Amino acid sequence: MSLLVLNGPNLNLLGVREPDTYGTTTLADIESDLDEQLPEVTFRFEQENSEGALIDHLHAAHEDGVDGVVFNPGGYTHTSVALRDAVAAIDPPVVEVHLSNVHAREDFRRTSRIAPACVGQMSGFGAAGYRLATRFLFDA
């Protein structure tokens, strides 16, 4: 099984960015944890701060025949119709992931343009949300 774990803007700053909200776990820690938890899965880890590059990774996942995508679109969650359309256009199932509980935060964070095109959403479980999303795709 192959999975793309795709992270959007500012997630390269995990561990130092607003630790009260996002915790102290780094993106590298999350990636290592996934590799350890599911050694039978071939992971491709990507992080981009630009919307177009994220779309390119989603298209490549489709073209490469990956089995699923774990996607934290970051701030683009609430604004990007283009990312929503890219998720809807590809074959692999996509699970949207957020470290914080977006529904307990500011009003604008409660609406995801991406989630309706996904098979599910993990929100508020911290770094464990990546594990849960990955396990869901693995077991599906």
C-alpha contacts under 8 A as a table, 3 or more apart, distances in Angstrom:
res1	aa1	res2	aa2	distance
1	M	40	E	7.24
1	M	41	V	5.11
1	M	42	T	6.16
1	M	66	V	7.64
1	M	67	D	6.21
1	M	138	F	7.50
2	S	41	V	5.63
2	S	42	T	4.58
2	S	43	F	5.79
2	S	44	R	7.68
2	S	66	V	5.24
2	S	67	D	5.43
2	S	68	G	7.09
3	L	41	V	7.07
3	L	42	T	6.35
3	L	43	F	5.05
3	L	44	R	6.31
3	L	66	V	5.74
3	L	67	D	5.73
3	L	68	G	5.02
3	L	69	V	5.60
3	L	70	V	7.41
3	L	134	T	8.00
4	L	43	F	5.88
4	L	44	R	4.80
4	L	45	F	6.03
4	L	46	E	7.55
4	L	61	A	6.93
4	L	66	V	7.02
4	L	68	G	6.48
4	L	69	V	4.74
4	L	70	V	6.23
5	V	43	F	7.03
5	V	44	R	6.14
5	V	45	F	4.91
5	V	46	E	6.31
5	V	69	V	5.84
5	V	70	V	4.71
5	V	71	F	6.00
6	L	45	F	6.13
6	L	46	E	4.96
6	L	47	Q	5.83
6	L	54	L	7.57
6	L	57	H	7.78
6	L	69	V	7.13
6	L	70	V	6.11
6	L	71	F	4.80
6	L	72	N	6.29
6	L	73	P	7.70
7	N	11	L	6.33
7	N	46	E	6.19
7	N	47	Q	4.50
7	N	48	E	6.43
7	N	71	F	5.94
7	N	72	N	4.82
7	N	73	P	5.87
7	N	74	G	7.16
8	G	11	L	6.12
8	G	47	Q	5.73
8	G	48	E	5.22
8	G	49	N	5.56
8	G	50	S	7.47
8	G	51	E	7.83
8	G	54	L	7.02
8	G	71	F	7.98
8	G	72	N	5.98
8	G	73	P	4.52
8	G	74	G	5.07
8	G	75	G	7.62
8	G	76	Y	7.47
9	P	12	N	7.42
9	P	47	Q	7.53
9	P	48	E	5.96
9	P	49	N	3.88
9	P	50	S	6.72
9	P	73	P	7.16
9	P	74	G	5.67
9	P	75	G	6.76
9	P	76	Y	7.70
10	N	13	L	5.52
10	N	14	L	7.51
10	N	49	N	6.43
10	N	74	G	7.27
11	L	14	L	5.33
11	L	27	L	6.99
11	L	47	Q	7.21
11	L	74	G	7.16
12	N	26	T	7.85
12	N	27	L	6.39
12	N	47	Q	6.84
13	L	16	V	5.84
13	L	17	R	5.46
13	L	26	T	7.44
13	L	27	L	7.85
14	L	17	R	5.49
14	L	19	P	7.84
14	L	22	Y	7.02
14	L	23	G	7.57
14	L	24	T	6.80
14	L	25	T	6.44
14	L	26	T	4.75
14	L	27	L	5.92
15	G	18	E	7.99
15	G	19	P	6.28
15	G	22	Y	7.50
15	G	23	G	6.21
15	G	24	T	3.86
15	G	25	T	4.89
15	G	26	T	4.58
15	G	27	L	7.72
16	V	19	P	6.05
16	V	24	T	6.54
17	R	22	Y	7.18
18	E	21	T	5.54
18	E	22	Y	6.03
18	E	23	G	7.42
19	P	22	Y	4.96
19	P	23	G	4.27
19	P	24	T	5.44
20	D	23	G	5.84
21	T	100	S	6.42
22	Y	99	L	6.09
22	Y	100	S	6.18
22	Y	126	G	7.00
23	G	126	G	7.31
25	T	29	D	6.06
25	T	30	I	7.09
25	T	127	A	7.18
26	T	29	D	5.02
26	T	30	I	6.47
27	L	30	I	5.07
27	L	31	E	6.26
28	A	31	E	5.06
28	A	32	S	6.15
29	D	32	S	5.15
29	D	33	D	6.09
30	I	33	D	5.10
30	I	34	L	6.28
30	I	127	A	6.36
30	I	130	Y	7.55
31	E	34	L	5.23
31	E	35	D	6.30
31	E	45	F	7.22
32	S	35	D	5.11
32	S	36	E	6.19
33	D	36	E	5.10
33	D	37	Q	6.02
34	L	37	Q	5.09
34	L	38	L	5.99
34	L	39	P	7.92
34	L	130	Y	7.77
34	L	131	R	6.38
34	L	134	T	7.96
35	D	38	L	5.56
35	D	39	P	5.41
35	D	41	V	7.60
35	D	43	F	7.37
36	E	39	P	5.72
37	Q	131	R	7.86
38	L	41	V	5.64
39	P	42	T	7.53
46	E	57	H	7.92
47	Q	54	L	7.93
48	E	51	E	7.64
48	E	53	A	6.32
48	E	54	L	6.18
49	N	53	A	7.81
49	N	54	L	7.99
50	S	53	A	5.56
50	S	54	L	6.61
51	E	54	L	5.20
51	E	55	I	6.38
51	E	76	Y	7.60
51	E	83	L	7.37
52	G	55	I	5.07
52	G	56	D	6.23
53	A	56	D	4.95
53	A	57	H	6.33
54	L	57	H	5.14
54	L	58	L	6.36
54	L	83	L	7.66
55	I	58	L	5.08
55	I	59	H	6.21
55	I	82	A	7.80
55	I	83	L	6.16
55	I	86	A	6.15
56	D	59	H	5.12
56	D	60	A	6.09
57	H	60	A	4.97
57	H	61	A	6.10
58	L	61	A	5.08
58	L	62	H	6.49
58	L	86	A	6.70
58	L	87	V	6.93
58	L	90	I	7.35
59	H	62	H	5.16
59	H	63	E	6.25
59	H	86	A	7.18
59	H	90	I	6.83
60	A	63	E	4.91
60	A	64	D	5.80
61	A	64	D	5.17
61	A	65	G	6.08
61	A	66	V	5.39
61	A	69	V	7.78
61	A	92	P	7.50
62	H	65	G	5.26
62	H	66	V	6.47
62	H	90	I	5.47
62	H	91	D	5.98
62	H	92	P	6.35
65	G	92	P	7.44
66	V	69	V	7.69
66	V	92	P	6.48
67	D	92	P	5.53
67	D	93	P	7.33
67	D	137	L	7.94
68	G	92	P	4.76
68	G	93	P	4.98
68	G	94	V	5.92
68	G	137	L	6.32
69	V	92	P	6.67
69	V	93	P	6.24
69	V	94	V	4.63
69	V	95	V	6.34
70	V	94	V	5.85
70	V	95	V	5.04
70	V	96	E	6.17
70	V	97	V	6.80
70	V	130	Y	7.11
70	V	133	A	6.49
70	V	134	T	6.71
71	F	94	V	6.74
71	F	95	V	6.05
71	F	96	E	4.87
71	F	97	V	5.80
72	N	96	E	5.70
72	N	97	V	4.80
72	N	98	H	5.88
73	P	76	Y	5.46
73	P	77	T	5.28
73	P	96	E	7.52
73	P	97	V	7.85
74	G	77	T	5.81
74	G	98	H	7.45
75	G	78	H	6.23
75	G	79	T	7.41
76	Y	79	T	5.17
76	Y	80	S	5.27
76	Y	83	L	7.84
77	T	80	S	6.32
77	T	111	T	7.86
77	T	112	S	5.19
77	T	113	R	5.92
77	T	114	I	5.90
78	H	108	F	7.03
78	H	109	R	6.29
78	H	110	R	7.95
78	H	111	T	5.83
78	H	112	S	4.88
78	H	113	R	5.62
78	H	114	I	7.74
79	T	112	S	7.81
79	T	113	R	6.59
80	S	83	L	5.38
80	S	84	R	6.44
80	S	113	R	6.49
80	S	114	I	7.57
81	V	84	R	4.97
81	V	85	D	6.09
81	V	113	R	6.41
81	V	114	I	7.64
82	A	85	D	5.10
82	A	86	A	6.22
83	L	86	A	4.96
83	L	87	V	6.20
83	L	114	I	6.80
84	R	87	V	5.22
84	R	88	A	6.21
84	R	113	R	6.06
84	R	114	I	4.54
84	R	115	A	7.85
84	R	117	A	6.34
85	D	88	A	5.02
85	D	89	A	6.05
85	D	117	A	7.82
86	A	89	A	5.07
86	A	90	I	6.57
87	V	90	I	5.71
87	V	94	V	7.06
87	V	114	I	7.39
87	V	117	A	6.12
87	V	118	C	7.08
88	A	117	A	5.14
88	A	118	C	7.52
90	I	93	P	7.98
93	P	118	C	6.78
93	P	119	V	6.21
93	P	137	L	7.79
94	V	117	A	7.99
94	V	118	C	5.05
94	V	119	V	5.93
94	V	120	G	7.42
95	V	118	C	5.62
95	V	119	V	5.76
95	V	120	G	5.05
95	V	121	Q	5.55
95	V	122	M	7.41
95	V	133	A	6.19
96	E	114	I	7.51
96	E	115	A	6.36
96	E	118	C	6.63
96	E	120	G	6.36
96	E	121	Q	4.59
96	E	122	M	6.22
97	V	121	Q	5.76
97	V	122	M	4.71
97	V	123	S	5.91
97	V	129	G	6.33
97	V	130	Y	6.58
97	V	133	A	7.34
98	H	101	N	7.03
98	H	102	V	7.24
98	H	121	Q	7.98
98	H	122	M	6.14
98	H	123	S	4.68
98	H	124	G	6.42
98	H	125	F	7.81
98	H	126	G	7.33
98	H	129	G	7.16
99	L	123	S	6.02
99	L	124	G	5.31
99	L	125	F	5.94
99	L	126	G	4.06
99	L	127	A	6.05
99	L	129	G	6.70
100	S	123	S	5.99
100	S	124	G	4.17
100	S	125	F	6.80
100	S	126	G	6.06
101	N	104	A	5.53
101	N	105	R	6.88
101	N	123	S	4.94
101	N	124	G	3.61
101	N	125	F	7.39
102	V	105	R	5.29
102	V	106	E	7.66
102	V	109	R	5.53
102	V	110	R	5.58
102	V	123	S	6.47
102	V	124	G	6.97
103	H	106	E	7.79
103	H	107	D	7.79
103	H	109	R	6.87
103	H	110	R	4.81
104	A	110	R	7.74
105	R	109	R	6.46
105	R	110	R	7.23
106	E	109	R	5.54
106	E	110	R	7.08
107	D	110	R	5.46
107	D	111	T	7.78
108	F	111	T	6.23
109	R	112	S	7.27
112	S	115	A	5.54
112	S	116	P	7.71
113	R	116	P	6.82
114	I	117	A	5.76
114	I	118	C	6.78
115	A	118	C	5.03
115	A	119	V	7.78
115	A	120	G	6.84
115	A	121	Q	6.47
116	P	119	V	7.89
118	C	121	Q	7.32
121	Q	133	A	7.99
122	M	125	F	7.16
122	M	129	G	5.62
122	M	130	Y	7.88
122	M	132	L	7.68
122	M	133	A	6.80
123	S	126	G	7.70
123	S	129	G	6.82
124	G	129	G	7.39
125	F	128	A	5.55
125	F	129	G	4.97
126	G	129	G	5.74
127	A	130	Y	5.77
127	A	131	R	7.29
128	A	131	R	5.03
128	A	132	L	6.19
129	G	132	L	5.00
129	G	133	A	6.05
130	Y	133	A	5.17
130	Y	134	T	6.02
131	R	134	T	5.09
131	R	135	R	5.98
132	L	135	R	5.09
132	L	136	F	6.14
133	A	136	F	5.10
133	A	137	L	6.37
134	T	137	L	5.20
134	T	138	F	6.05
135	R	138	F	4.94
135	R	139	D	6.01
136	F	139	D	5.25
136	F	140	A	5.99
137	L	140	A	5.15
